[in-house]
Amino acid sequence: KDAQKSIPIGTIAAQLTTTFIYFTCVLFFGGTISGFLLRDQFGDSTGDLTVSLLAFPTKWIILIGALLSTVGAGLQTLTGAPRLLQAIANDNLIPFLKIFKKVSPWNSEPTFALILTALLAEVGVLIASLDLVAPILSMFYLMCYMFVNAACTLQSLLKSPSWRPRFRFYHWSTSLLGAILCIVIMFMTSWYYALVALAIALIIYKYIEYRGAEKEWGDGVTGLSMEAALYSLLRLEERPLHTKNWRPQLLVLVRMDGNLIPTHTKLLSFASQLKAGKGLTLVVSILEGDFTEKMAECIAAKQSLKRFSDDNKIHGFIKVIAASSSMDGISYVVQSAGLGGMTHNTVMLSWPGRWRRTNSWKNFIKTVRVATSRELAVLVAKG
């Protein structure tokens, strides 16, 4: 009736019960069977299963029980695994799995997924060696548990609003311990199988990242990046910048024409050569007008400016704002651009064209005055 209460209790009870049974078997076997016989892996010294010799009233209880358990586990896999594969295909996470979306028209069963599952199971049977198959299966089971524990740890540490575990005894350290134990057991079992399994997982992840998943639920890597960026910004804010660490952090002021094309593209090229992809670069353009009326034009101008910045290999941030006048916009940007300690210390702008015939020199002078009032360096490119 209450799944939130019953599932944790049932899971923990099952874990404790199976653990008790396994430890009891170890004690009973150790107390009733000689060490030499226990080390006889294939039962060559007895010609039969050692456990079946201890069964009462007949050894067939163990043999039939093992057969039924194996068949039951196999049937469970053949019914559950195809639907899991179909669910992954329906989410369009891995594009080449789209074929497994298809179901048979008469019983709505995932036919192709069922065939693939049966083939994989048959391969395991044909190998005919449990010592070869068991490490492979163990690797992927352990890797699955590891990623689940790692995801729980990340969600807890990042304090994701969508992650709200209600189990009162949950703590992120238990999830972290579980992930570490899974990694340790993987390499203790077979270090080369562990490396292959991790490599396959990495390849699948990079493939999904490269092709782009049609459904996005967010990922822990993005959350870690945001937390690392926030931590770094706070550290920069707390500590004063030493002169040895000073480098030009550029605020590039770019004018755009009526077609939303930068009027001085060489200014972007000069900024790229000056920075060589290092440090902070902010490329900003001002559009005159009300933002509510200029919003679509600002978006188009930002895309155009982004394209020209990429062509000139500028690694930085692009911003287009609307202001009642270009001078007001420049003043706002010079005062407020950047975030915390990651802000500009140099303003780069172009020399005013046709300044003798127009009033462009007035905005130029005002821009220099605003920059110097904020104690910023000024770079003026001409030509």
Secondary structure, 3 states (H helix, E strand, C coil): CCHHHHHHHHHHHHHHHHHHHHHHHHHHHHHHCCHHHHCCCCCCCCCCCHHHHCCCCCCHHHHHHHHHHHHHHHHHHHHHHHHHHHHHHHCCCCHHHHHHHCCCCCCCCCHHHHHHHHHHHHHHHHHCCHHHHHHHHHHHHHHHHHHHHHHHHHHHHCCCCCCCCCCCCCCHHHHHHHHHHHHHHHHHHCHHHHHHHHHHHHHHHHHHHHHCCCCCCCCHHHHHHHHHHHHHHHHHHHCCCCHHHCCCCEEEECCECCCCCECCHHHHHHHHHHHCCCCCEEEEEEEECCHHHHHHHHHHHHHHHHHHHHHCCCCCEEEEEEECCHHHHHHHHHHHCCECCECCCEEEEECCCCCCCCCHHHHHHHHHHHHHHCCCEEEEECC
